[in-house]
């Protein structure tokens, strides 16, 4: 018996199919493999009424002065500057940061894992002197990410918090994210109260993981970076960090030697395009920059992988298929390396400080009950990434 013929679509059916196809295409443009809509922000995604006045189920934002706004101010391209590495030459016993050592004078240091991360209590970052700041840079470079508890950063005047961060380098102004009014150098991470779009997101995606190092498309990407909690869900919204120095060390000598000398293109064009597609703004023309695949930390001398799926596009001198294959392996190596990762949990008064040069991270969208998640990032820029010669097995 001959198979039945499919009935031809009616004009109405065809119009509906085209609309569905167009909607899926636009959604995929916003949620490609390197940039997921779950973490996109714009004026349209911010419920200012709920944030300023609260809802029946959620209180108003604890720090409305940090709510994100998008102005249309345009900034010129960044010019090179001479970076100063505060961690170089700092006292490795940390007498000014830890005030006598672990356990003394109320200072407690607890490692999160054996190879990345620490939690510190009993230290107030806003009270550090200049030597303490030098030691902070070295301590964070060694630990890769440190969660400082019971901090007063969120309650400081915004300019005072910026002044602390900018002692580590000039601030990066994010080209597309929201910022508090009058403070474009503060990057705001925000999901409004009563926002339940996570359910919509997971109707299209199986996970929210987006590994990256921040704005690596810049000529001089960030180094010592500060992120502090303003409001957060009772549970969920953690941040994962990966140690890219350990990721490098795990590779075979022959593979490490092959990576040395390779350079890769990092691009901000896709991020800018996604911002415009969701009705946002772009404050500075997007750039693409070439960086080494393996970089060296200026204070510790450690070598680390310096690629990430959000911004790295192509290995210079490789054909596309060759580049995709090698980068794909490195991305999987980092993403699957649970034994070189740490999960940082947020709580009131937490300031997380990490070294963006030797880590990757991803936010985690795992709560769907509409609780607010609101953080502020201070992002000092550092040196242009550089590579030192391969040192052998």
N, C-alpha and C positions, 0 to 999 in steps of 0.2 A: 504494500500500500504506500502510495507516495506521501511524503511528509506534508503536513498542512502548511500552507503559506501563511506568513505573518500578515496580519491586517495592516495596511498602510496607516500611518499616523494621520489623524485629522489635523487641519490647520491649528485648532486650539491646542491639541496635544503637543504639536511641534513647537508652538510658541512657549508652552510650559517647560518643555525639555530644554529649549534654548536658554530660558531664564535660569533654570536650575544649573545648567552647564556654566553659564556666565558667573553665577553666584559662587560655584565651587572653584572656578578659575581665580576669582578675586580672593577668595578665602585662602587658596593655596599660595597666592602671591604674598599674602600677609603671614602665612604660617608655613614657610618653606623649611627645609631641614636645618637652617641656621638661625632662624628668627621666628619665634612662636608668638602668636597673638595673645597668649595667656599673660604676657608681661608687657604688652603694649599699653601706652598711656596717651591720653589726649584730653582736651577739654570735654569732649563728648563722653568720655569714660569716667569723669569725675562728677560725683553727685554732691555739689557744693551745699545744697540745702541740708542733706543728711550729715555732711561733715561739720557744718557750722552750728546746726541746731539739734542734731540727733534725730532718731526715729523712735517709734514705739518700742523697738527691741534693742536699739543701740544708742549709747550716749554720744554726744558731740565729740569731735576730735580733741584729744588732750592738748595738742599743739597746733592750733589753727594758723599760727604764724608760719608754719612749715607747709601749708597746703600748696600744691603745685599749680602754677599758672604758666601760660604760654604767651609770651609777647612776640612781637614781630621785629625785634631788634636784630640787625645783622652785624656779625663780627668778622674782622679781617682774618686771613690765614695766620696760623701761628708762625712765629719766627724762631729760629734756633736760639737756645740760651745755654749758658754753661751751668750744668747741674752740679750741686754739692751733695755728696753722699754723707749723711750724718753718721751712718753706722761705721764708716771706715775710721779706725783708731779709737772707737769707743771701748771702755773698760769691759772685758768679757765676763767679769764677775758681777756686773750690774749693781754696784753699791748704791747708786743714786736712784735707780729705777725700783729695785726690790728692797731697798732700805735695810741692808744687813743680811738678806738671804731668805730663802724659803722657810716659813714658820716663825720668823722673828718679826717683832713689831706688828703683828697681825697680818703680815703678808703671807698668802698661800698661793702656791703654783701647782697646778695639777695638769699633767699631760693628758690630752684627749686620746691620743694613740701613741704607739711607739715611734712613729716617724713623721707625724704632722699634728700640729695644734696644741694649744695649752689654754687653760682657764686660770685667770688671776683674780684674786680678791685682796683687798687691803691696800691697793694702789689707786690714787686719784690722778688720772691723766692730766687734768686741768691744773694740777699743782706742781708738775714737773719743772725743774730748772733746766738750763741748757744742757748740762751733762746728762741729766735724766732723759732728755729727748734724744740725745745721741745714742744712749744705751737702749732706748725703746726701738730705734731703727735697727740696731744690731740684733736685739732679742727677737723682734718680729721676723727679720731675715732668717734667723736660725730656726725658729718654730714654724715659720710660714704663715700661720694665722693664730691670733690670740684673742680670746674673748675676755675683756675686762668687765667685771661685774660691779654693780653699785656705783656707777659713774654719774656725774652731774652734767654731762654734755648737753642733754636734751633741754635742761633748764637754764643753760647759759644764754646770754644774748647771742644771736646768730653770728654776729661779727667776731665775738670773742672765740667761738668755736672755730671759725674760719682762720683766725690769727694763729691758733695752735697748729692747725693742719698746714698752713702755709709756711711755717718754719721748716717744713720738710721739702718745700718746692712750690712754685707758682701753681695756682689752681687750674684745673681743666674745666672749661665751660662746655657742657654737653651740647652737641648741636641740635638735639631733638627732644630732650626730656623736659618735663616741667621743673620749675624752680620757685622758691618762695619769692613773693613780691620784693623787689629791690636787691635780691641776692642771686644773680644768675650763676654764681660759682658753686652753688649748692645743688647737687643732683638729688631729686626726690624720687623715692620708690613708694608707690602709693596704690592701694586698692580700697575704694570707698566702702563705708559701712553699707550693709544691705546689698552689696554687689554679689550676685550669685551666678555670674557669667562663667564661672569655672565649670558648671554643669554643661553649658553650651560648648565650652572648649573640649571637654572630654567626650562629647558626642562626635567629635571629629578626630581626636588624637588619643593615643594610648598612654602618653606620659607628658610631663611638662619639663623634662630635663633639657637644659640648653647650656652645655659647658662652654665657657669662654673666659678669657682674661679681658679686662676692661679696655675698651677703645684702643686696641693694638694697632689700628690703622694710623694713629698719630705718629709723627716723626719721633717724638719723645713721649712715649706712653707713661702712665702713672707708675709710681713705685709704692712707697708706704701709704696705704689707703685706709680711711676711717669710715665706718658705717655704724650708725647708732639708731636704736629703736625709739620710736615715738609712741606708737600704738601697735599692738599685735594680737593675733588670735590666742585664745587660751592654750591651744595645742595646734601644732602644724606651722607651716611657713618657715621651716628650718632652711639653712643654707649649707650645701655641700662644698667642700674644698678639696682639691687634689694637689699633691706635692709633685711639681714638674721636675724638680731636681732628682727625686727618687725615680720618677718615670724614666728619666734619661739614664740613670745608673743601672736600671734593670735590663737595659738593652745589652746585647752581646758586644764585645770589643769591635768586631768587624762591622757591625751595624752602626755603632756610634761613630766609628771612623768615617763611614760613608756619609753620615749626616753632616759631618763637619765640612764647612765650606759651602753648603747649600743655603740658598736664600729663598724667601717666599714673599709673595705679594699679600699685603693685608689691605682690605678695602672697607671704607665707610659708605660707599655709594648705595649699597643695598639697604643699610639702615636708614639712610636719608630718604630713599624711595619709599620704604614702608611707612615712614612717618608722614610723608605727603599723601600716601594712599589712604591713610586713616583720618585725613583732615588735619594733621598736625602741622608743625612749622619746622623749618631747617634754618638755624641761625648762622651757619657757616658753610661755605661750599664744601662738599664732601671731597675727601682725598684718598689716595691709595699710596702705600709706602712699602718699600722693600726692607725686610729685616732678616737677620740670620735665623735659621731653623733651630740652632742651638745657641743660646746666649750665656754670658758669664755674669755672675752677680758682682758688683764692684766692691762690696764689703766682705763677703765670705769667700769669693773666688769659685763658688760652686757653679757648675754648668747645669743648665736646665733646658728642656724642650720649650720652644716658644712658638707654638702653633695652636690654633683653636678653630673649631668649625664655624663659629659665628662671624669671624672676620678674615681668616686666612683663605685665600682663593687659589693660589697656584704656586708651585715651586718653579723658580726661574730656571730656564734651560731645559725643562722636562716637557715632553708632549703631555697633552691634557690627560690621557688615559694613564700615563706613567705617574703624573702628579697626583691624580685622584687615588690611585692605588696606594702610594706611599703615605699621603696625608690620611687616607681612610684607615690605614693600619695604626698610625699614631693616635688618631682620635679614639679608636676602639681601645687601644692600649691604655689611654688615660681614663676613658669612661668606665671600662670594666675593672680597673685596678682598685677594687674596694680596699685592698691592703696598702694603698698609699693615699687614702682619703680620710677625711674627718667630717662628721656632721655636727654643725654648730647649732645649738638650740638658743632661741632668743627668750629673754625675760626682761622685765622692766629694769632700766638703768644699764643695759648692756651696750658697750661699745666694742665692736669687732675691728681689729686692726690686722691687715694682711699685707704681704708683699706681692704686688701684682706682677712682678717680674718673674717669680718662680712658682706661681700658683695659677690654677684655673678654678672657677667656681660655678655653681648653678643654684638658682633659687628653686624651691620646691612648692608647687601648688597642690596642696593635699587637703585643704579645708574648703567646705562648700556651704557653710552656714551663714555666710555674709558678714563675718567679723572683719573689722578693718585691719589692714596691714599697712603701716606707715613708717618709713625709715628715711634717714637723710645720709647721703654719702658726700664726704669731702675727699677730693681727688688730686693730691699734689702730683705734678708731672716730674719725671726723673730724666736720667741720661738717655741718649739714643742707644738702643740695644747694640751690644758689640759681642764679638766672639774671640776667644783666645784659642791657640792651637790645640789640637787633639793631643792628649798626654799618654795615650797607649793603655794597655791592659793593666 
